Amino acid sequence: YWDGQIIKGPDGKFHMFASRWDEAAGHNGWFGSVAVHAVSDKLTGPYEDKGLCWPNDQGGKGHNVTALTMPDGRYAIIISETRDCTVYVSKSLDGPWETLGKITVEGEPKWHGSNVSIMVRPDGNFEFTQREGRIYFSDKGILGPYKVQGQSVYPRGIPNLEDPCIWYSGRLYHITVNSWSTRKAYHLTSTDGIHDWVNRGVAYDPREAVIRYPDGTVNRWNKLERPSVYMEKGHVVAITLAAIDVEKDQEKGHDGHGSKVLVIPFDGAALDRDLKKTTADAPEQ
């Protein structure tokens, strides 16, 4: 399993949208991944795989799976990387999922999309970022066309940044983005979601005691990638991470090292409170 975005349904259940592929293929089997729906009675799981989201569309093919609730109340699943960035919609988290269309970018007719992370802004418009770190904005709906808002917002000097996750909380826009070669992720913030992104430092490092159980047990992984956030009452209460305990090219299939999606409780209200204080204490420029 890989990716992982959670939405709580009106039934009180937690619905996760992720990708998976044949474990026998090893990690490189992700090129043939499919988008799946899983359900749990608890936020932290366990989740039961309910199967493909769109079994009759290219056999369910989908990667970089993410999802959101649209302003009109419908649900949307967005995929990218192995296919053009495509949006599927449904009135129910259980489906059926219908193709809404492909996301378009103004002035870039061949735009494809990779690692797309998308959000509904407080004003009801849509914003996303992707692997290269540019910000895209649309006031014409989820499909766009989107307008590129300048160059990459990623901090300079950090190599191989990918897998951004974008959200809004505590009156700030946030991005976490992972440097796959250094295995560290970084946290960026902006007051308007477009300009003046500030690097707040390391968000997480799998070599540190990031995942700690109440009894003190520390769970360590080689790589933690594809971050997503689950929010309640305007704050992050959990993050999901795709995890693997060996280097990707060492996962050959049927070897006990298959990747997994982790759901980790997180005190986002405390983060927002601390950032509010830090921002208030910062000297005027």
Backbone as JSON, one array per atom type, in Angstrom:
{
  "sequence": "YWDGQIIKGPDGKFHMFASRWDEAAGHNGWFGSVAVHAVSDKLTGPYEDKGLCWPNDQGGKGHNVTALTMPDGRYAIIISETRDCTVYVSKSLDGPWETLGKITVEGEPKWHGSNVSIMVRPDGNFEFTQREGRIYFSDKGILGPYKVQGQSVYPRGIPNLEDPCIWYSGRLYHITVNSWSTRKAYHLTSTDGIHDWVNRGVAYDPREAVIRYPDGTVNRWNKLERPSVYMEKGHVVAITLAAIDVEKDQEKGHDGHGSKVLVIPFDGAALDRDLKKTTADAPEQ",
  "N": [[0.84, -1.2, 0.0], [0.32, 2.34, -0.55], [0.48, 5.98, -0.55], [-2.48, 7.45, 0.8], [-5.2, 8.92, 2.06], [-7.5, 10.25, 4.32], [-10.98, 10.53, 4.93], [-13.68, 11.43, 6.96], [-16.8, 9.93, 7.08], [-20.39, 10.63, 6.77], [-21.54, 8.52, 8.03], [-20.03, 8.11, 10.23], [-17.86, 6.52, 9.98], [-14.42, 5.95, 8.99], [-12.86, 6.7, 6.02], [-10.45, 5.62, 3.87], [-8.4, 6.48, 1.14], [-6.2, 5.1, -1.11], [-3.26, 3.7, -2.73], [-2.4, 0.57, -4.23], [-0.51, -2.4, -5.12], [0.56, -5.45, -6.72], [2.09, -7.42, -4.37], [4.06, -9.25, -4.96], [5.53, -8.13, -6.97], [7.39, -6.48, -5.86], [8.76, -3.28, -4.72], [8.99, -1.75, -7.03], [6.76, -2.34, -8.44], [4.94, -0.35, -8.27], [4.4, 1.14, -10.52], [2.29, -0.04, -11.75], [0.13, 0.44, -10.1], [-3.09, 0.52, -8.4], [-6.05, 2.39, -7.54], [-7.55, 2.35, -4.37], [-10.18, 1.81, -1.93], [-10.65, 1.96, 1.52], [-12.0, 1.1, 4.75], [-12.69, 2.0, 8.14], [-13.74, 1.68, 11.57], [-12.43, 3.18, 13.37], [-10.21, 5.97, 13.57], [-7.45, 5.39, 13.58], [-7.41, 2.86, 12.59], [-7.8, -0.8, 12.56], [-7.95, -0.78, 8.92], [-10.22, -1.9, 6.45], [-9.81, -3.22, 3.32], [-11.78, -2.32, 0.67], [-11.73, -2.64, -2.01], [-11.31, -1.82, -5.55], [-11.54, 1.58, -6.69], [-12.48, 2.48, -9.18], [-13.19, 0.14, -10.99], [-13.79, -0.37, -13.68], [-12.39, 1.36, -15.25], [-9.59, 1.49, -16.93], [-8.82, -0.77, -15.5], [-8.83, 0.05, -12.87], [-6.63, 1.62, -12.49], [-4.37, 3.81, -10.83], [-2.42, 6.25, -9.1], [-0.51, 8.19, -6.66], [-2.65, 8.87, -5.02], [-5.14, 10.93, -3.73], [-7.67, 12.71, -1.81], [-10.68, 14.65, -1.29], [-13.29, 16.74, 0.19], [-15.63, 18.43, -1.69], [-16.74, 21.88, -2.23], [-19.46, 21.74, -2.95], [-20.38, 19.55, -1.65], [-19.98, 17.07, -2.76], [-17.69, 14.29, -3.08], [-14.25, 13.99, -3.96], [-11.73, 12.23, -5.71], [-8.35, 12.37, -6.51], [-5.87, 11.64, -8.88], [-2.49, 11.16, -10.06], [0.7, 11.17, -11.78], [1.08, 8.26, -12.8], [-0.9, 8.41, -14.61], [-2.56, 10.98, -16.55], [-3.35, 13.87, -14.6], [-6.21, 13.3, -12.97], [-9.63, 13.72, -12.03], [-12.03, 12.17, -10.04], [-15.44, 11.84, -9.08], [-18.01, 11.56, -6.54], [-21.19, 11.22, -4.89], [-21.17, 9.77, -2.66], [-18.95, 8.34, -0.26], [-18.59, 5.69, -0.61], [-18.78, 5.32, -3.27], [-20.63, 4.89, -6.42], [-17.74, 5.92, -8.41], [-17.32, 8.53, -10.64], [-15.82, 9.74, -13.65], [-14.77, 13.01, -13.59], [-13.08, 14.65, -15.02], [-9.98, 15.88, -16.5], [-7.43, 17.7, -14.84], [-6.47, 20.96, -15.82], [-3.93, 23.28, -16.87], [-3.36, 26.66, -17.3], [-1.89, 27.83, -20.25], [-0.18, 25.67, -20.44], [-0.51, 23.21, -22.23], [0.33, 20.55, -22.36], [0.6, 19.73, -19.8], [1.0, 17.38, -17.17], [1.14, 16.3, -14.47], [2.26, 15.36, -11.26], [2.66, 13.84, -8.13], [0.58, 15.39, -7.09], [-0.96, 17.51, -4.78], [-3.86, 18.72, -3.43], [-6.14, 21.29, -2.4], [-9.11, 22.75, -0.91], [-9.47, 26.12, -0.68], [-10.05, 28.55, 2.0], [-11.7, 30.48, 0.84], [-13.18, 29.05, -0.94], [-12.12, 28.53, -3.42], [-9.75, 26.64, -5.45], [-6.55, 25.18, -4.84], [-3.37, 23.9, -5.62], [-0.29, 22.06, -5.23], [2.63, 20.47, -6.59], [5.12, 17.99, -7.47], [7.32, 19.65, -8.34], [7.02, 21.97, -6.9], [5.73, 24.4, -7.52], [3.0, 26.74, -7.07], [-0.41, 26.4, -7.81], [-3.42, 27.89, -8.86], [-6.98, 28.06, -8.91], [-9.98, 29.67, -9.73], [-12.1, 28.67, -10.96], [-13.21, 26.25, -10.43], [-12.55, 22.74, -9.63], [-11.29, 21.46, -11.77], [-10.05, 23.48, -13.12], [-9.26, 25.91, -15.71], [-6.06, 26.11, -14.1], [-3.94, 28.69, -12.79], [-0.5, 29.29, -12.84], [1.38, 30.29, -10.06], [3.94, 31.67, -10.04], [7.41, 30.75, -9.39], [8.95, 27.72, -8.03], [8.22, 27.15, -4.59], [9.8, 25.9, -2.83], [12.44, 25.53, -0.38], [15.76, 26.63, -1.06], [18.72, 24.71, -1.79], [18.16, 22.25, -0.67], [18.1, 18.96, -1.6], [16.29, 17.03, -4.1], [13.44, 17.24, -3.56], [10.1, 16.21, -3.0], [6.73, 14.83, -3.08], [4.8, 16.73, -1.85], [2.51, 17.96, 0.63], [-0.34, 19.84, 1.05], [-2.15, 22.16, 3.08], [-4.58, 24.03, 5.07], [-4.56, 25.67, 8.14], [-4.95, 27.17, 11.38], [-4.89, 29.82, 10.45], [-2.88, 29.85, 8.61], [-1.29, 28.73, 5.6], [0.01, 25.56, 4.84], [2.77, 23.48, 3.9], [4.11, 20.28, 3.76], [7.05, 18.7, 2.71], [9.03, 16.22, 1.19], [12.44, 15.24, 1.19], [13.73, 12.91, -0.7], [16.27, 11.79, -0.94], [17.79, 12.62, 1.28], [16.12, 11.78, 3.2], [14.63, 13.33, 4.89], [11.85, 15.38, 5.85], [10.33, 18.57, 5.3], [8.83, 21.54, 6.71], [6.76, 24.07, 5.6], [5.37, 27.38, 5.63], [2.82, 29.83, 4.82], [1.18, 32.99, 4.7], [-0.78, 33.64, 2.84], [-0.89, 31.53, 1.11], [0.33, 31.63, -1.32], [2.45, 33.51, -1.63], [5.7, 34.28, -0.18], [6.69, 31.97, 1.29], [7.76, 30.31, 4.18], [10.42, 28.46, 5.48], [10.06, 26.29, 8.01], [11.65, 24.4, 9.09], [12.8, 21.02, 9.86], [10.3, 18.65, 9.4], [9.86, 15.94, 9.89], [11.93, 13.05, 10.5], [12.83, 9.9, 9.63], [14.84, 8.59, 10.99], [14.79, 9.5, 13.51], [12.95, 9.41, 16.67], [10.16, 9.35, 15.7], [7.72, 8.0, 15.51], [6.06, 6.97, 18.1], [4.77, 4.81, 20.51], [2.21, 4.75, 23.14], [3.28, 3.2, 25.23], [5.94, 3.69, 25.09], [7.36, 2.37, 23.13], [9.25, 2.6, 20.18], [8.76, 2.97, 16.77], [10.51, 2.32, 13.95], [11.4, 3.31, 10.62], [12.71, 2.89, 7.3], [12.08, 4.68, 5.24], [9.81, 7.39, 5.19], [7.2, 8.58, 3.5], [5.02, 10.42, 1.18], [3.19, 12.19, 2.7], [0.04, 12.95, 4.24], [-2.77, 14.77, 5.57], [-5.24, 14.51, 8.16], [-8.05, 16.22, 9.22], [-9.86, 17.82, 11.89], [-12.28, 20.07, 13.1], [-10.84, 22.23, 12.1], [-8.15, 21.74, 12.6], [-5.17, 19.73, 12.3], [-5.43, 16.38, 13.16], [-4.4, 13.93, 12.72], [-1.8, 12.36, 10.85], [-1.02, 10.76, 7.77], [1.32, 8.44, 6.52], [3.28, 6.93, 4.0], [5.12, 4.05, 4.38], [8.21, 2.26, 4.48], [10.49, -0.33, 5.33], [13.0, -0.85, 4.33], [15.47, 0.06, 1.83], [13.96, 1.15, -1.21], [14.66, -0.23, -3.59], [15.5, -2.58, -2.56], [13.33, -4.0, -1.81], [11.9, -6.75, -2.81], [9.64, -8.25, -3.11], [7.42, -10.6, -1.62], [8.99, -10.73, 0.68], [8.59, -9.81, 3.2], [8.88, -7.1, 3.51], [7.09, -5.31, 2.47], [5.52, -2.19, 1.57], [3.61, 0.1, 3.65], [0.71, 1.91, 4.89], [0.72, 4.31, 7.35], [-1.11, 5.54, 10.13], [-1.02, 8.27, 12.14], [-1.58, 9.74, 15.19], [-1.81, 13.28, 15.82], [-1.08, 16.4, 17.29], [-2.37, 18.9, 16.1], [-3.61, 21.26, 16.86], [-1.99, 22.26, 18.87], [0.31, 22.72, 17.37], [-0.61, 24.78, 15.66], [-1.16, 26.73, 17.55], [1.4, 27.2, 18.62], [2.73, 28.13, 16.34], [1.3, 30.44, 15.86], [2.08, 32.01, 18.02], [4.84, 32.16, 17.51], [4.82, 33.52, 15.06], [3.65, 35.92, 15.85], [5.62, 36.89, 17.54], [7.68, 37.4, 15.83], [10.02, 39.7, 14.39], [9.1, 42.73, 12.66], [9.41, 43.06, 9.14]],
  "CA": [[0.0, 0.0, 0.0], [1.05, 3.61, -0.66], [-0.39, 7.15, -0.46], [-3.33, 7.37, 1.98], [-5.92, 10.12, 2.48], [-8.66, 9.85, 5.11], [-12.14, 11.41, 5.06], [-14.71, 10.86, 7.83], [-18.09, 9.96, 6.41], [-21.58, 10.91, 7.58], [-21.84, 7.3, 8.78], [-19.13, 8.03, 11.37], [-16.71, 5.67, 9.65], [-13.27, 6.62, 8.38], [-12.65, 6.17, 4.67], [-9.1, 5.9, 3.37], [-8.15, 6.26, -0.28], [-4.77, 4.81, -1.22], [-2.91, 2.88, -3.9], [-1.74, -0.71, -3.93], [-0.11, -3.19, -6.28], [0.88, -6.84, -6.39], [3.26, -7.48, -3.49], [5.08, -10.08, -5.59], [6.3, -7.31, -7.9], [8.34, -5.62, -5.16], [8.34, -1.89, -4.69], [8.89, -1.19, -8.38], [5.44, -2.62, -8.98], [4.06, 0.82, -8.13], [4.03, 1.66, -11.84], [1.0, -0.63, -12.09], [-0.75, 0.52, -8.93], [-4.51, 0.83, -8.56], [-6.62, 3.2, -6.45], [-8.45, 1.53, -3.56], [-10.97, 2.4, -0.85], [-10.64, 1.14, 2.73], [-12.89, 1.66, 5.76], [-12.44, 1.61, 9.53], [-14.56, 2.31, 12.6], [-11.54, 4.04, 14.15], [-9.28, 6.75, 12.76], [-6.15, 4.73, 13.49], [-7.56, 1.54, 11.99], [-7.4, -1.26, 11.22], [-8.78, -0.48, 7.77], [-10.56, -3.03, 5.6], [-9.76, -2.9, 1.89], [-13.07, -2.58, 0.02], [-11.54, -2.89, -3.42], [-10.97, -0.75, -6.49], [-12.46, 2.72, -6.75], [-13.1, 2.52, -10.51], [-12.72, -1.11, -11.62], [-14.04, -0.42, -15.12], [-11.6, 2.4, -15.92], [-8.2, 1.03, -16.99], [-8.59, -1.77, -14.47], [-8.67, 0.69, -11.57], [-5.3, 2.22, -12.41], [-4.26, 5.1, -10.16], [-1.32, 6.43, -8.16], [-0.56, 9.52, -6.03], [-4.07, 8.99, -4.7], [-5.56, 11.81, -2.65], [-9.12, 12.9, -1.85], [-11.19, 15.8, -0.52], [-14.7, 17.07, 0.1], [-15.76, 19.65, -2.49], [-17.68, 22.85, -1.67], [-20.86, 21.37, -3.22], [-20.73, 18.38, -0.86], [-19.5, 15.84, -3.38], [-16.33, 13.87, -2.75], [-13.38, 13.89, -5.13], [-10.44, 11.54, -5.66], [-7.44, 12.92, -7.52], [-4.7, 10.82, -9.13], [-1.5, 11.74, -10.98], [1.95, 10.41, -11.97], [1.01, 7.18, -13.78], [-1.9, 8.84, -15.59], [-2.81, 12.41, -16.46], [-4.0, 14.22, -13.34], [-7.63, 13.09, -13.23], [-10.52, 13.86, -10.88], [-13.23, 11.34, -9.99], [-16.35, 12.38, -8.07], [-19.14, 10.74, -6.1], [-21.97, 11.77, -3.79], [-20.95, 8.89, -1.52], [-17.58, 7.84, -0.12], [-18.59, 4.3, -1.06], [-18.91, 5.3, -4.71], [-19.64, 4.73, -7.49], [-16.94, 7.08, -8.77], [-17.43, 8.9, -12.05], [-14.77, 10.64, -14.12], [-15.17, 14.41, -13.8], [-12.23, 15.17, -16.09], [-8.57, 16.08, -16.21], [-7.03, 19.05, -14.44], [-5.72, 21.68, -16.85], [-3.14, 24.43, -16.43], [-3.35, 27.71, -18.32], [-0.63, 28.02, -20.95], [0.62, 24.44, -20.44], [-1.44, 22.19, -22.74], [0.84, 19.19, -22.16], [0.82, 19.49, -18.37], [0.64, 16.0, -16.84], [0.88, 16.22, -13.03], [2.96, 14.33, -10.49], [2.63, 14.16, -6.69], [-0.35, 16.5, -6.9], [-1.68, 17.66, -3.51], [-4.83, 19.76, -3.73], [-6.98, 21.69, -1.27], [-10.1, 23.82, -1.07], [-9.1, 27.28, 0.13], [-11.16, 29.1, 2.79], [-12.61, 31.25, -0.02], [-13.9, 28.14, -1.81], [-11.36, 28.25, -4.62], [-8.87, 25.48, -5.35], [-5.11, 25.41, -4.94], [-2.57, 22.68, -5.46], [1.12, 22.05, -5.57], [3.04, 19.14, -7.03], [6.5, 17.63, -7.2], [8.31, 20.71, -8.56], [6.89, 23.0, -5.89], [5.0, 25.62, -7.88], [1.64, 26.85, -6.59], [-1.4, 26.53, -8.87], [-4.66, 28.44, -8.3], [-8.14, 28.09, -9.81], [-11.26, 30.18, -9.26], [-13.06, 28.15, -11.92], [-13.54, 24.87, -10.08], [-11.45, 21.82, -9.35], [-10.58, 21.1, -13.0], [-9.35, 24.63, -13.65], [-7.79, 25.92, -15.74], [-5.29, 26.71, -13.01], [-2.88, 29.63, -13.14], [0.73, 29.1, -12.07], [1.65, 31.48, -9.23], [5.37, 31.89, -9.88], [8.35, 29.64, -9.37], [8.86, 26.8, -6.89], [8.3, 27.75, -3.26], [10.67, 25.07, -1.99], [13.69, 26.17, 0.06], [16.93, 26.31, -1.88], [19.81, 23.99, -1.15], [17.73, 20.94, -0.2], [17.97, 18.2, -2.84], [15.32, 15.98, -4.4], [12.19, 17.42, -2.83], [8.93, 15.66, -3.67], [5.63, 14.43, -2.19], [4.26, 17.78, -1.0], [1.14, 17.91, 1.15], [-0.74, 21.23, 1.32], [-3.4, 22.33, 3.83], [-4.77, 25.32, 5.74], [-4.99, 25.6, 9.54], [-4.36, 28.22, 12.2], [-4.72, 31.02, 9.63], [-1.69, 29.7, 7.77], [-1.19, 27.64, 4.64], [1.14, 24.7, 5.19], [3.24, 22.42, 3.02], [5.23, 19.42, 4.13], [7.65, 18.17, 1.49], [10.04, 15.23, 1.56], [13.67, 15.08, 0.41], [13.87, 11.45, -0.68], [17.67, 11.37, -0.83], [18.26, 12.83, 2.66], [15.1, 11.11, 4.01], [14.01, 14.29, 5.8], [10.77, 16.21, 5.33], [10.39, 19.95, 5.79], [7.54, 22.2, 6.93], [6.74, 25.44, 5.09], [4.11, 28.08, 5.87], [2.58, 31.09, 4.12], [-0.05, 33.61, 5.18], [-1.81, 33.69, 1.8], [-0.84, 30.31, 0.33], [0.96, 31.87, -2.62], [3.7, 34.25, -1.51], [6.49, 34.36, 1.06], [6.72, 30.71, 2.04], [8.83, 30.27, 5.18], [10.85, 27.12, 5.87], [10.03, 26.16, 9.47], [12.62, 23.39, 9.51], [12.51, 19.6, 9.63], [8.99, 18.18, 9.86], [10.12, 14.61, 10.48], [13.1, 12.32, 10.02], [12.59, 8.52, 10.07], [15.91, 8.11, 11.87], [14.46, 9.96, 14.86], [11.84, 8.71, 17.32], [8.98, 10.05, 15.21], [6.52, 7.2, 15.76], [6.22, 6.44, 19.46], [3.54, 4.32, 21.11], [2.03, 5.19, 24.53], [4.13, 2.46, 26.17], [7.33, 4.08, 24.87], [7.93, 1.67, 21.99], [9.52, 3.43, 19.01], [8.65, 2.25, 15.51], [11.45, 2.97, 13.02], [11.25, 2.94, 9.22], [13.76, 3.43, 6.44], [11.54, 5.85, 4.55], [8.45, 7.86, 5.45], [6.92, 9.44, 2.35], [3.62, 10.66, 0.81], [2.39, 12.65, 3.83], [-1.28, 13.56, 4.1], [-3.3, 15.16, 6.88], [-6.66, 14.37, 8.47], [-8.35, 17.37, 10.06], [-11.15, 17.99, 12.56], [-12.46, 21.39, 13.71], [-9.86, 23.17, 11.6], [-6.78, 21.41, 12.99], [-4.72, 18.38, 11.98], [-5.47, 15.46, 14.3], [-3.62, 12.75, 12.35], [-1.12, 12.36, 9.56], [-0.74, 9.45, 7.19], [2.61, 8.35, 5.85], [3.62, 5.67, 3.37], [6.34, 3.64, 5.06], [8.9, 1.03, 4.09], [11.58, -0.51, 6.3], [14.26, -1.05, 3.62], [15.53, 0.87, 0.61], [12.93, 0.69, -2.14], [15.16, -1.21, -4.55], [15.76, -3.83, -1.84], [12.06, -4.68, -1.57], [11.79, -7.57, -4.01], [8.39, -8.99, -3.13], [7.36, -11.81, -0.78], [10.16, -10.71, 1.56], [8.23, -9.23, 4.49], [9.22, -5.68, 3.56], [6.13, -4.54, 1.69], [5.2, -0.87, 2.13], [2.36, 0.2, 4.41], [0.24, 3.25, 5.22], [0.63, 4.52, 8.79], [-1.97, 6.62, 10.61], [-0.33, 8.71, 13.34], [-2.23, 10.88, 15.85], [-0.97, 14.48, 15.82], [-1.72, 17.53, 17.97], [-2.28, 20.05, 15.22], [-4.03, 22.48, 17.57], [-0.79, 22.77, 19.54], [1.17, 23.27, 16.32], [-1.14, 26.07, 15.22], [-0.98, 27.68, 18.66], [2.82, 27.56, 18.7], [3.08, 28.94, 15.18], [0.69, 31.75, 16.05], [2.95, 32.75, 18.94], [6.1, 32.43, 16.82], [4.57, 34.55, 14.06], [3.41, 37.18, 16.55], [6.87, 37.35, 18.14], [8.68, 37.69, 14.8], [10.18, 41.14, 14.13], [8.58, 43.21, 11.39], [10.43, 43.19, 8.09]],
  "C": [[0.87, 1.25, 0.0], [0.02, 4.74, -0.66], [-1.2, 7.09, 0.84], [-3.92, 8.7, 2.39], [-7.22, 9.69, 3.15], [-9.73, 10.94, 5.1], [-13.13, 10.7, 5.98], [-16.06, 11.02, 7.17], [-19.23, 10.32, 7.33], [-22.02, 9.7, 8.4], [-20.95, 7.14, 10.01], [-17.91, 7.17, 11.13], [-15.63, 6.5, 8.96], [-12.93, 5.92, 7.07], [-11.27, 6.6, 4.19], [-9.03, 5.58, 1.88], [-6.64, 6.18, -0.48], [-4.51, 4.08, -2.53], [-2.29, 1.58, -3.41], [-1.39, -1.39, -5.24], [0.28, -4.57, -5.8], [2.17, -6.89, -5.58], [4.4, -8.29, -4.12], [5.99, -9.28, -6.51], [7.37, -6.49, -7.2], [7.92, -4.17, -5.25], [8.19, -1.29, -6.09], [7.57, -1.52, -9.07], [4.49, -1.45, -8.91], [3.63, 1.4, -9.47], [2.66, 1.12, -12.28], [-0.02, -0.54, -10.97], [-2.18, 0.89, -9.3], [-4.99, 1.63, -7.35], [-7.65, 2.37, -5.71], [-9.08, 2.35, -2.44], [-10.93, 1.44, 0.33], [-11.42, 1.86, 3.82], [-12.53, 1.13, 7.14], [-13.44, 2.31, 10.44], [-13.75, 3.29, 13.44], [-10.57, 4.74, 13.23], [-7.97, 6.0, 12.54], [-6.23, 3.31, 12.95], [-7.84, 0.46, 13.02], [-8.43, -0.94, 10.14], [-9.0, -1.74, 6.93], [-10.61, -2.58, 4.15], [-11.08, -3.31, 1.24], [-12.95, -2.76, -1.48], [-11.28, -1.64, -4.24], [-12.02, 0.35, -6.5], [-13.18, 2.8, -8.09], [-12.63, 1.29, -11.31], [-12.88, -1.16, -13.12], [-13.31, 0.66, -15.91], [-10.13, 2.0, -15.83], [-7.87, 0.08, -15.85], [-8.37, -1.19, -13.09], [-7.38, 1.45, -11.4], [-5.33, 3.6, -11.75], [-3.12, 5.12, -9.17], [-1.34, 7.88, -7.68], [-2.0, 9.83, -5.63], [-4.28, 9.95, -3.53], [-7.05, 12.08, -2.81], [-9.5, 14.11, -1.02], [-12.7, 15.9, -0.66], [-14.83, 18.4, -0.63], [-16.78, 20.6, -1.86], [-19.15, 22.49, -1.88], [-21.29, 20.11, -2.49], [-20.32, 17.06, -1.48], [-18.08, 15.54, -2.9], [-15.53, 13.73, -4.04], [-12.14, 13.08, -4.79], [-9.6, 12.07, -6.8], [-6.25, 11.98, -7.65], [-3.76, 11.55, -10.08], [-0.35, 10.75, -11.13], [1.83, 9.33, -13.05], [-0.06, 7.4, -14.84], [-1.96, 10.36, -15.54], [-3.57, 12.7, -15.17], [-5.51, 14.27, -13.55], [-8.42, 13.17, -11.94], [-11.74, 12.96, -11.07], [-14.13, 11.87, -8.88], [-17.47, 11.39, -7.75], [-19.88, 11.48, -5.01], [-21.78, 10.96, -2.52], [-19.5, 8.45, -1.47], [-17.46, 6.38, -0.53], [-18.72, 4.18, -2.57], [-20.37, 5.14, -5.13], [-18.96, 6.04, -7.86], [-17.01, 7.3, -10.28], [-16.3, 9.86, -12.43], [-15.33, 12.03, -14.33], [-14.37, 15.01, -14.94], [-10.79, 15.3, -15.63], [-8.32, 17.53, -15.81], [-6.2, 19.69, -15.55], [-5.03, 22.9, -16.24], [-3.04, 25.42, -17.57], [-1.96, 27.87, -18.92], [0.27, 26.8, -21.01], [-0.24, 23.28, -20.92], [-0.97, 20.76, -22.54], [1.1, 18.88, -20.69], [0.24, 18.13, -17.98], [0.29, 15.84, -15.36], [1.59, 15.06, -12.37], [3.0, 14.76, -9.02], [1.68, 15.31, -6.39], [-1.02, 16.41, -5.53], [-2.56, 18.89, -3.63], [-5.69, 20.06, -2.51], [-8.03, 22.68, -1.72], [-9.69, 24.95, -0.13], [-10.3, 27.77, 0.96], [-12.16, 29.9, 1.96], [-13.38, 30.38, -1.01], [-13.23, 27.85, -3.13], [-10.4, 27.09, -4.37], [-7.41, 25.88, -5.55], [-4.41, 24.07, -4.84], [-1.1, 22.98, -5.69], [1.46, 20.64, -6.01], [4.54, 19.01, -6.85], [7.47, 18.79, -7.33], [8.1, 21.94, -7.69], [6.26, 24.31, -6.3], [3.59, 25.57, -7.27], [0.71, 27.11, -7.77], [-2.73, 26.94, -8.25], [-5.77, 28.43, -9.35], [-9.34, 28.7, -9.09], [-12.39, 29.72, -10.18], [-13.39, 26.68, -11.65], [-12.32, 23.98, -10.01], [-10.66, 21.45, -10.6], [-9.79, 22.26, -13.59], [-10.03, 25.23, -14.86], [-7.16, 26.66, -14.56], [-4.26, 27.67, -13.57], [-1.68, 29.39, -12.23], [1.07, 30.4, -11.35], [3.15, 31.65, -8.98], [6.18, 30.62, -9.85], [8.15, 28.77, -8.13], [9.02, 27.54, -5.57], [9.2, 26.95, -2.33], [11.92, 25.84, -1.57], [14.86, 25.72, -0.8], [17.94, 25.51, -1.07], [19.44, 22.63, -0.59], [17.42, 20.09, -1.42], [16.73, 17.31, -2.89], [14.04, 16.06, -3.57], [11.01, 16.92, -3.66], [7.84, 15.39, -2.63], [5.12, 15.56, -1.3], [2.85, 17.45, -0.53], [0.77, 19.33, 1.56], [-2.05, 21.26, 2.08], [-3.43, 23.71, 4.47], [-5.25, 25.07, 7.17], [-4.31, 26.73, 10.31], [-4.05, 29.49, 11.45], [-3.42, 31.01, 8.81], [-1.91, 28.58, 6.76], [0.09, 26.88, 4.95], [1.49, 23.78, 4.02], [4.27, 21.6, 3.78], [5.74, 18.8, 2.84], [8.87, 17.34, 1.87], [11.24, 15.26, 0.61], [14.01, 13.59, 0.41], [15.31, 11.01, -0.48], [18.24, 11.57, 0.57], [17.32, 12.19, 3.67], [14.49, 12.03, 5.06], [12.87, 15.02, 5.09], [10.81, 17.57, 6.01], [8.99, 20.57, 5.82], [7.64, 23.66, 6.51], [5.39, 26.06, 5.43], [4.05, 29.38, 5.08], [1.27, 31.67, 4.64], [-1.15, 33.64, 4.13], [-1.81, 32.47, 0.88], [-0.16, 30.44, -1.01], [2.34, 32.48, -2.47], [4.41, 33.95, -0.19], [6.41, 33.09, 1.91], [7.96, 30.67, 2.92], [9.15, 28.82, 5.52], [10.94, 27.06, 7.39], [10.98, 25.1, 9.99], [12.13, 21.98, 9.24], [11.14, 19.25, 10.22], [9.1, 16.81, 10.52], [11.31, 13.98, 9.78], [12.93, 10.89, 10.52], [13.68, 7.95, 10.96], [15.72, 8.56, 13.31], [13.25, 9.19, 15.4], [10.52, 9.39, 16.97], [7.7, 9.32, 15.62], [6.7, 6.46, 17.08], [4.86, 6.04, 20.02], [3.43, 4.78, 22.57], [2.92, 4.46, 25.53], [5.62, 2.76, 25.99], [8.01, 3.38, 23.71], [8.08, 2.62, 20.8], [9.51, 2.56, 17.76], [9.5, 2.98, 14.47], [11.28, 2.4, 11.61], [12.4, 3.54, 8.42], [13.3, 4.7, 5.75], [10.11, 6.12, 5.0], [8.14, 8.91, 4.38], [5.42, 9.64, 2.18], [2.76, 11.15, 1.97], [1.03, 13.2, 3.4], [-1.79, 13.89, 5.49], [-4.79, 14.87, 6.95], [-6.99, 15.43, 9.5], [-9.74, 17.27, 10.69], [-11.16, 19.36, 13.22], [-11.32, 22.35, 13.34], [-8.42, 22.88, 11.95], [-6.45, 19.98, 12.56], [-4.79, 17.53, 13.25], [-4.75, 14.15, 13.99], [-2.93, 13.01, 11.03], [-1.01, 10.93, 9.07], [0.58, 9.53, 6.45], [2.74, 6.98, 5.21], [5.0, 5.27, 3.86], [6.89, 2.34, 4.48], [10.15, 0.9, 4.94], [12.92, -0.86, 5.67], [14.31, -0.03, 2.48], [14.56, 0.29, -0.42], [13.43, -0.39, -3.09], [15.53, -2.54, -3.9], [14.48, -4.6, -1.53], [11.7, -5.43, -2.84], [10.48, -8.32, -4.13], [8.47, -10.28, -2.34], [8.55, -11.88, 0.18], [9.86, -10.09, 2.92], [8.49, -7.75, 4.62], [8.26, -4.81, 2.75], [5.76, -3.22, 2.37], [3.81, -0.85, 2.74], [1.97, 1.66, 4.56], [0.05, 3.34, 6.73], [-0.32, 5.68, 9.08], [-1.46, 7.02, 11.99], [-1.08, 9.88, 13.97], [-1.27, 12.06, 15.97], [-1.74, 15.64, 16.44], [-1.55, 18.8, 17.13], [-2.73, 21.35, 15.87], [-2.85, 23.1, 18.28], [0.17, 23.37, 18.53], [0.69, 24.65, 15.91], [-0.97, 27.13, 16.31], [0.47, 28.15, 18.75], [3.24, 28.44, 17.54], [2.48, 30.34, 15.28], [1.55, 32.61, 16.95], [4.26, 33.12, 18.26], [5.93, 33.55, 15.8], [4.37, 35.91, 14.72], [4.68, 37.77, 17.13], [7.91, 37.75, 17.11], [8.8, 39.19, 14.58], [9.6, 41.51, 12.78], [9.71, 43.4, 10.4], [10.37, 44.57, 7.45]]
}
